[in-house]
Amino acid sequence: MRLRLLAEAETEIESARQYLNLQVLELGTRFLDDLDLTLQEISLRPASFPKLETLPDDQPYRRALLSDFRYAVIYECLDEEIVVVAVAHTSRRPSYWLNRRSQG
């Protein structure tokens, strides 16, 4: 299934990469590698990741955790594509991305 990232998610990825590279040389690259593997898993098995338990049941969002970093990929499965709504640090501002729209 096709995977699309919202512009806000792309901005979050770049911000995280830059921040991590400032902490340790090449840490941002390791983050991108981990993210890429997670996105591949989402593309292959989108329904295998859990729905967000903190949201009402009618919300379509699922969460995939990165293996080595404290980030989650928040996404929703539509008929024709998977839309990544956010790439969020797991201990900061929960649900800040809820007002983002995957359509359009």
Secondary structure, DSSP 8 states (H G I E B T S, - for coil): -EEEE-HHHHHHHHHHHHHHHHHSTTHHHHHHHHHHHHHHHHHH-GGGS-B-TTS-TT--EEEEE-SSSSEEEEEEE-SSEEEEEEEEETTSSTTTTTT-----
